[in-house]
Amino acid sequence: MVKVYGEFYGCSANKADYEIMIGLLKDAGMEIVDSPKNSDINLITTCAVKTPTVNRMIFRSNELTKFNKPLIVAGCLSKIEKERQLIEKINPKASFVGPDSITKIVDVAHATLNGEKVLSLERVYEEKVGLPHLKTNPIVDIVEINSGCLSSCTFCATKLARGNLYSYRPHSIREQIKQSIKEGVKEIWLTSQDSSAYGRDIGTNLPELLDSIIRIDGNFFVRVGMMNPLHFKKVEIKDLINAYKNEKVFKFLHLCVQSGSNKVLKIMKRGYTVEEFVYYVERFREEIPELTLMTDIITGHPGEDEEDHEQTVELIKEIKPDLTVLSKFGARPGTQAAKMGQTPQKVVNERSKELSKIIRHVSYERNKRWLRWEGKVLIDEKVEGAVVGRNYAYKPIVIKENLGLGSTVNVKISKVTRYALTGKLV
């Protein structure tokens, strides 16, 4: 029996791809092992969103190469030619599988084991739902609802890897969710590069999909993945808010603003204004005050000056996101921003340091609102000496007890940090 070792990095869409590939390999009679030392072939599913991440991917590929086993490199990095070539210098025999070719993983594995070098990088539009997949967490099913997106942001290499929008049929998505619920899944993560663009190419939309999912029988929660404010313009926001109000939907909104400057947003080709982003956040918070808001900021994008940076600082202070993913701009090969005049790294570092301090403070202040809250928590993760659960607003709550995954308990919040809440059983 062929033994396969695999690991993944990056976003939940990458994780979903990894689970499908491992599931297909297992379905083909291969054994999944927990160490590259014990394998016949190794699989790494890479992320290419930031330059530091890519450097880690190249380093890890080099480490896996040292085991002298055939190597398959999947994920977004496989589609970025300049960086794929860096891995090929380390391992000339490595095979590569793009995000659109994951269903070919079994054939690629067999060919690679036979000494062939395979480049399976073609753009294939097919639904990645209803396929065999091996869940890394038995109570969480990551369901990709569409691949690609409709935007052309100047900084984004993911677009180069995953292409234009391709939405999956609502029926196919519902069938996978129904099957997962039968298998004991408690959390459904709807993932994509832009969930708000879902259905634009097939005559439907995200609120309609959510409405159809929450009508499925069973005890489960739905987490909606990241969204671009641009496509909120195309969605009836009241319909989306109404779907969010359902008890099966986590009150968690991941809406990526990227900058607090309209000038920079225009340079980025984001297609919306700061004022529109603030309006969407305010509408949601008016209807769902306990909403957990997550956003993303890129600091140091080409064209950003001190005034633009200060506008971003003020936006964070104004909207007070619960979670902010802060990235220092780094030019990615093949992107439009790579051809623009770059902000000096020293300036980028200084701006990042200032924003980080503000973000930490805002996150802590937002979490303080939950101190002494009491309610139900779904246990979805085990850590050393404790478990982590989620309440209806998808807040991470650490409980120092030995509890089973998928169990629901009542807790009272006794401590907060910027990262998480701590609860005790009541």
N, C-alpha and C positions, 0 to 999 in steps of 0.2 A: 504493500500500500504506500503510495506517495505521501510524504509528510510535508505540509506547508506551514510556514510561519508567516504571519502578517502583522502589520501595524499601520496606523493611520494618523494623519495630522490635519489640522484646519477646521473648517466649518462643519455644521451638521450635515450639509449636502455631501461633503467628502466622506463623512462617517457613514452616511446611508449607502454611498457607492461601495465603500469598503465592506459593509455588512452583506451587500448583494454578492460581491465577488467571492467572499469567503463562503457564503451560502451555496453559490454555484459550484465552487470547488469541492465542498463537502458532499453536495448532491451527486457529484461525479465520482464519488468513491474515495476521495482523498481525505487524509487525516489532518486536522488542524492542531498544531502543536504550539506550546507556549514559549519556545526559545529557538533562536536561529541556530543554536548549536545542535539541535535535535532534528532539523529539517532536511529535506532534499532540495527545496527551493524556497526562496524568500520573496515576499511581496511588500512593497512600501507604497502607501497611498499618500502622495505629497500635496503640500499647499504652496501656492506661489503668490500669495496676496501681498507680501512685503519682502524687501530685500533681506533683512535679518532672518526671516523665516526660511527663505530660499537657501541661505547659507547653512542653516541647520539641516535642511533637507539634503544638501550636497554632502555635508559632514556625515550624516547618518547613512547615506548611501555608500559612502566610503567605508564606514564601519561594517556594514553588512557584506560588502565585497570581500572583506578580509576573512570571512568564513569559507571562502572558496566554494560557494554554492551558486547555482543559477539565480539571477535576480530579475524581478519584474518591477518596473517603476510605473505606478499609476498616478492618477490625480492631475491637478492643473499644471504642475511643472513640466509634465511630459509634453505639453503643447507649446511651451515657450522655447523656441528653437535654440536660442543662445544659451539658455541654462540647461537644456537637455544635453547639449554638446559638452558641457562641463562634466556631467555625470558620465557621458560616453568616454571621455578622456580617462576617467577613473576606472570604468568598467566597460570596455568596448563591446563586450558580449551581452550587456544588459538589454532586455526587451522593454518596450514602452507601450502602455495602454492609456489612451485618452479617456476623458470623462464620458464621451459618447460611445465608447467601444467596450464598456465593462462586461457586456453579455458575451463577449468573445474570450473571456478570461480563461476558460477551460482549454480551448484550442491553443491560446498563447502559452499557457503553462506547459502543455504537452510538447509543443514545438521547442520551447526554451529548454526543457529537460533533455531534448534530443540534440541540443547544441546549436539550434537556430537562433538568430537574432531577429525579433519581430518588432515592427513598428505599426501598431494598430491605432492610428491617429485620425482616421477619417471621421467626417461629420456624419453621424447616423442619427436620424430623428426617430426615436422609439421610446415608448413609455417604460419608465423604470419602476413600475408598481406591479404587484402580483407575482414577483419573481421570488425564488428561494432566497432567503436572507437569514444570516445568523446574528441574532441580536446580541450586542455587547452588554446590554442591560435588559434582563428578561421582562421588565415591566414597562419599557419604553420602546415604542416603534417610531422610527424616523421615516416619515412618508414624504418623499419629494413630490410636489404637486406640479412643478414645471421646471424646465431647464432653461438656462440662458436668460436674457432680459431684453428690454426694448431701448435701453439707454446706450450712450456712447461716452461715458465719463472719461475725462482726459487722463486720469491717474490709474485706471483700472486694467489690470492684466487678466483678471478673471473672465472678462468679456472675451478676450482673445482665446481663452481656453474653452469656454462653454457656449459662446455664440449667441444667436438671437433666440427670442422667446419661443418655447415649444411647450404648450400646456397639455397636461394629461387629462383624459376624459374623466368627468366626475364619477361615473359609474365604476371605473377601474380603481379610483382612489377609495371610494366607499367600500368596495369589495375587499381590498387589502385591510382596511380598518376593521371591518366586521370580523375577518378571520383572526386578526391580532387580538381583538377583544375576547374571542372564544378561547384564545391561548393564554389569557390572563393578563394581557397588557392593560396598564392603568393610565399611561400618558401617551398621547399621540402628538408628535412634533411635526407640524406641517412646515416643510423647509423648501427653500429655493433661493435663487439669487435676488429675487424681488417678488415677494408674495402678493403685493398689491397689484402687480401686473397680471396675475393669474386670470386666464380665460379670455384675455383681449383678442387672442387669435382664433378662438373657437366659439365665440358668441355667448360667453358666460362671464362670471366674475367671482371674486373672493367671498362677498357676503352670501351669494347663492350657494357656493360650495360649503361654507360653514353651516348654513341652515340645513343642508342635506346631511351633514355629518352629525350634528347634534341631535338629529332625529333617530339616529341609530340606537337601538336598545343596548343598555349596559352601563356600568359604573366606571366612567373614565373622564379624563380631562384632555382638552386640546390646547396646545401651545402654538400660536401663530408666529412664524418666522419673520425675519427682517423685511422691512418695506421701504420703498423710496417715496418721499413726499410727492414727487412728480406725478405718480399714478393715482394718488388720492383724488386728483382732479377728475379722474375718469370713473371713480367709484362713488356711489351715493354714500356719503359718510354716515348719514343717519342709519342706513341699513347695516353698515359695518359695526357701528356702536350697538345697535340692537342685538346683533349676533354676539358681540362681546358680553352683553348683559346676561346671556344664558349661563346657568350654573355650571355647565360642562366646559366653558371656555375660561382659561386662566386670564386674569385681568393684567395682562402683560403685553405692552406695546413696544416693539422694537422699530423705531422710526429714525432713519439715519439722516442727520442734517449736514454733517461734514464741515460746515463753516458757519460763522455768525455774520459773515459779510456777503452782501448781495453781489459785490464786485467779484469776489473770489468764486462764489457759486456760479456766476456767469462764465468765468474762465474755466471752471471745472465742467461746464456743460451739464449742470444738474437739472436745469429746466424749471426751477421753482424759486421763490424768494423766501427770505427769513420770515417775513410777515405771514406767508402762507403756512410755513411750518408751525409757527407759534399758534396760528388759528386752529390748526388740526389738533395740536396738543390741548389747547384750551377747551375745544369741543368735547374731546374725550374725557377730560378731567371734570368738566361740568356734569357729565352724565355718570362717570365712574370715578369718584373722588379718590378711591383707594388704589387707583391704577399704578402699576409699576411701569415707569417709563425708562427705556433704554435708548441711547443714541450713540452716534459715532462722530468723532472729530478728527480731521487731518490738519495738523499744524505744519506750516512751512511750505505749503503748496506754492509753485511758481506764481509770482504776481502778488503774493500776500505781503502787505507792508504792516507797519506798526499799528496803523489805524484799523486795518482789517483784523489784526490779532486782538486788539482791544474790544472790537465788536463781538468777537467770539467769546471772550472772557465775560462780557456783559450778558450775552445770550445764556451762557451756562448759569450765571447768577440769577437770571430772570426765570428761566423755565425749571431750573432745579431738577435735572434728571436723576432718577435713582441710580442708574448705572450709565457710565460713559466709557466707551472704548476709544482711547486716545492713541493716535498713530502719528509718529514723525513722518513727514513726507519723504519718500525715497523713490527715485525715478525707476520705473519698471521697463524692461526692454520692450520695444514695440508700441509703447503708449504715446499718446500725443504730448503728455506732460514731460516726457523724457527729452523732447526737442525744445523745450522752453528754457528760458533763463532760470537757473536754480538759485534758491535762497541759500546763503552761506550756512554751513552746518552748525556753526557756533550760535547763530541766531535761532535756528530751528531748535537746538537743544535748550536755549534759554526760554523760549516760548513754551516748549513742552514742560519744562520744570515749573513754570508759573501756572500753567493750566492744570497740571497734575495736583498741585497743592489745593487749588480751588475745587477740583473734582472730588478729591478725598473728603474735603470738608462738607460739600453739598451731599454726597452719598451718606455720610454719617448723620447729618441733620435729617435727611429723609428717613433713615432707618429708625431714628429716635421716636418717630411718630408711632412705631409699633411696640414700644416698651409697655409691658403689662397687658398687651393684647392677648386674648384667650380664644382659642378656636381649634378647628380640625386641621390636621396636617397629614399629608400623604407621604410616606417614607419611600424615597426613590434612589437612595445612594447610601453605601456603607463606607465609612472612613475609619481610621485607626481609633478604637476606643469609643466610637460614637456612630450615629447615623445622621443623615441629612434628609429633611422632608421639605415639602412645599405646601404653602397655604394657597388659598384661592387667588391671591395676587402674585403667585409664583415666587414668593420670598423664600430664600434658603434659610432653613431653621435647623440648627445643630442641636441634637438631643443626645446626651451622654447615657444612652441605654442600648441594650442589644435587642433590636426590633427587626422584624422581617420586612424585606422589600415588598411593597404593595400594601402594607398594613396602614390603617388610618387610626390616628390617636389624637386625643385632646391635649393641648399644651398651653402653657402660659409663658409669654416672653419675659425672661428675667435679665437679659443682657443684650446689648447691641454693639456692633462695630460697623465700620463702613462696608465690610464684606458680607456680613451675615448676621442673623439673629440667633440667640441661644434660648432654648425653651426647656421647661420642665413639665413632666407629665402631671396632669390634674385629673 
